[in-house]
Amino acid sequence: MRWLLTGGEVADITQAKSLLEGLKADAVLADKGYDADALIDSIQVAGATAVIPPRRNRVVQRSYDRHLYEERNLVERFFNRIKQFRRIATRYEKLARNYLSFLNLVCTYIWII
């Protein structure tokens, strides 16, 4: 199983470690915004591979699996696709089960197309 960290905020990395706690994964895919030694160390201690490209300003550039990183694009495009459905993007549903039902409906619709 692989986990993908996504986000647009600078502060997302502060919550990444707690998000990954207790989850089992072979690899964790994330963008350059998650390139921090502490996060990468915690991913490796958990037994997963950190597939995070290094930032340009790193003194020592790390290697990462570029082919596996390309799979991240599929997930990002899927998130963008489901955001085209207004009810999902704005989360009109107050109950989690109703939101999940609409999310399942949208995913089924995308899968059929």
Long-range contacts (C-beta under 8 A, 24 or more apart in sequence): 1-25, 1-26, 2-26, 2-27, 2-28, 2-29, 2-68, 2-71, 3-27, 3-28, 3-29, 3-48, 4-28, 4-29, 4-30, 4-72, 4-75, 5-29, 5-30, 5-31, 5-34, 6-30, 6-31, 6-75, 6-76, 6-79, 7-33, 13-39, 17-42, 20-46, 27-51, 27-65, 27-68, 28-52, 29-68, 29-69, 29-71, 29-72, 29-75, 30-72, 31-72, 78-110, 81-110, 82-106, 82-107, 82-110
